[in-house]
Amino acid sequence: MDSKVVLITGGSSGIGKAIGTFLTEKGYKVYGTARDVQKYPDFTAFKLIDLDVRDDASAQLAVERVLEREGRLDILINNAGVGITGPVEETSQDAIENVFNINLYGPVRMMKTVLPQMREQNSGLIINITSIAGFMGLPYRGFYSASKGALGILTESIRMETKGFGIKITNVAPGDFATNIAAGRYHSPLLEDSPYKEPYSSALTSMDDHVDSGGNPIDVAKKIYGIIQQNHPKVHNPVGAFLQKFSLRLKRILPDKVYEKMLLNHYKL
């Protein structure tokens, strides 16, 4: 059988690049995406094509390019995403809409675009990269948690809807990994007269420290490679440090107020 064809959104750096590089080494035909490929003239890990997941036409064109070259598309990995921090009250509406457009509506655009091809093939795998943060509301990361949580829930729905077409859809939820996401994250400004100034500043420092000390993105790549080999992947696949994954189990068994207190202590609030 010919090598499977993989399309990874947001493949120029971080987790996306790690996934693409690993799968290329395993013999897959990998296409990654970036908003402007010309910014990566020295990128040689795998093929990069232009894609802005916020735009319907861009999504359609990217998928058409892969199909023109390969004649099929076996695996879509919705990895493109953006971080956002800030008090809910002080985060601008434009920033809120942008993070949902990338983290939620972007994957929806891509799934809508590839599903007709996968139905025609009677096969396909879609992996949505969500986040452990999407399983809980985190202070000063509310819109990030909400966008990733919504994608996780949506995946539960669409995987049942497409089950009869030979298509598998699943989530991979990373914890903190050492990537450049903190540098690209939108930060609501620290306002001098804000009632949230001190706790928000402290939470920002804590978040950046967690990313800097995070795991190796290759662990996410290995998790995804393992999922590709499975005939019946689980709905949710968390990957990260033991305590981050264990926090999901605690959320299921602890009373809400106890779990909330644990988070407040963690963020020193």
N, C-alpha and C positions, 0 to 999 in steps of 0.2 A: 504493500500500500504506500502511496505517496505520502510525504511528510505533511502533517496537518498544518493548516494556515491559521495564524494567530494575529489578531489586531489588538493592540494595547493602547488605550488612550492615555496621554500623559506619559510617554515613554522616554523622554529625553534625559531624565535624572531620577534620583531617589529610588523609590520602590519600583516604579515602572521600568526604569533602566535595568535594575537588578533582575526583575522577572524576565524581561526580554533577552538579556544576556544569557541567563541560565537556560531558558528554553531554546535559544539558538544553539547553545552548546550541546543540547540534547537532540538536535536534528530537526527542530521545528522551523517552519518558514515564518519569520516574525516581522510584522510591520508595527512600528511604534508611531506615535504622533506627537506633534508640537504645534503651537499656534503659528510659529514662524520658523520653518526648518532652516532658513538662511542664517539664523543665529547660531547654528551648530555645524559649521563647515568641516570640523574635524571629527564629527561623530561617525564611528565605523562599526559600532557593536552590532547593529542590525539596521534595516531600512527604516528611514523616518519619512513620514508624509505629513503635509499640512492638515490641521484640523482644529477648529474652534468648536468645542462641544456646546457652546451657547447658541450656535447658528444652525438651523435646519439644513440649509443648502450646503454648508461646509461638511456636515455629517454625511449627507447623501453623496457628495463628491468623493470623500475619503473612502467610503465603502465601495463605490463604483470603481475607484482606482485599484483597489485590492482585487476585486472580482475580474477586472479587465486583465490583470497580470496573472492571476492564479486560477480563475474560473470557479472558485469556491471560497468559502470562509467557514472554518470549523470552530474557532474559539474567539469570542470577544471578551476582553478583560477591561471592564470599566474602572480604570484606575485614576483618571484625571480628577483632581480635587483641589480645594483651597481651604486653608485654615482661616478662622476668624475668631477674634477675642473681643471682649468688651462687656460692660454692663448692658443688660437687655434694654434698660431705659434710655441709654445714651448712644446706642448703636444706630447709625444712620439707616434710613429706609433703603437707600441705594446699595449700601453694603450688604444688607440683609437679602435683598433681591438677587444680588450678584452671587452670593454663596449658594443660594438655592438653585440658581440657574446653572451653576457648574456642578454642584455636588448631587443634586437630585434630578433636575430637568435634563441635564447633560446625559446621564446614563439612560434616562427614558428615551431621549432622542435617538441614542445609539441603538437601543433595543428595538425600537420601532423600525429603524432603518435596516437592521440585519435579519429580523425575524422572517420576512418573506423569503429570503434566500435560504435560511435554515429550514423553513418548512418545505421548500422545494427539494432540498437535499434529504429531508426526513432525518436530519441529525444536526447537532450543534450543541455548543456549551457556552453559556454566558456566566461570567464570574464578576460580580459586583464587589468592588472594594469599599467596604463600609468602615467601621471603626469600633473598637471597644467602647469609645466615648459615645457611640450611638445607642448604647443599651441603657444609658442613664443621663439625667440632666446634670451637667457639671457647671459650677459657678464660673461666670465670665467666659464660658464656652458654650452658652446656651444654643446659639444658632448653628454652631458646628454640630453639636450633639443632635439637634433637631433635624438637620439636613441628612446626616448619616443614619439616624434612627428611622427617618421616613423611607430612605432607600432600602433599608433592611426589611421593613414591613412590606413595602411594595414588592420586593423580591418574593416574599412568601406568597403573595397573590399571583404574580405572573408565572411563577413556576408551576402552580396548579393549572392555570389556564392553558399553558403550552405543553403540558405533560403528554397529551395525545399526539403530538407532532414529532416525537423523537428528540425533543429539545430538553436539555438539562440546564437549570438556572440555580445559582447558589451565591452565597455571600462569603467573603473572607474579611474578617474584622481584625485588623492589626491593632496592637497597642502602640507604645512609644518606640519608634525606631530612629536611629541616627541618620536623618535626611536633612534636606534644605527646606523643609516645610515651614520651619519657624521664620526663616528669612523671607519667605513669600507670603506669610500669613498677614491678613489684614488686622491691624490693631486699632480699635477705637481709641482716640487720643486720650491721654491722661490729662484731665482738665483740673486746673489748679483749684477751682471752686467746687469741684465735684464731691458729693458726699461719699462716693465710692473710691476716691483717689488712693487712699492707703491700702485697703484690702485688694483693690484691682492691681496696684503696683506689685504687691507681694505675690499675688496669684500669677502674674506675668513671669516673674522671676522663677517661680516654681515650675511653670509649664516649660520654659526654655531649658531649664536644668534637666527635666525629664527627657526631652528630646535629645539633648546633647549626650546623655548617658544611656540612650536607648540601645536596642539590640541591632544586629546586623540585618539590613534589608534582605540579604540572601535567605534568611529564614522564611520570609514571606514567599519568596520565589520557590523554595523547596515545598512549602505547603501547597502552593498552587499546582506545582508539578504532580504532587501526590493526588490532588483532587482530579486532575485530568485523567489519571489512570483508573479512577473509580467509575463503576457503572451506575452507582446510586449515591451521589454525594449528599451530605447532610445539608440542611437549609443554612445553618450558621456555622462558620468555622473560625473561631477566634485564634489568633496567633500572637504570642508576645511573652513577656515575663510571667512567671508563675503567679505572682501576686495580682497582676492585672487580670489574668484569666480567672483566678480564684474570686476576684471581686464580683464577677458575674454570678457565680454560684451563691455568694453571700446576698446579692440583691434578690435572688429568688427565695431565699429562706428567712432573711431578717425582716422584722417589721420596718415599715417605711421610715419611721422616725429614727430608728436605730441606725439604719443605713445612711440616712441624711446626716446624722451626727458624726458618723465615721468620715464622710466626705468633708464636712466642716473642719474636723480635726486635721485631715490630710492637707487641706488648703490653708490651715491656720486661720480660719475665719471665726 
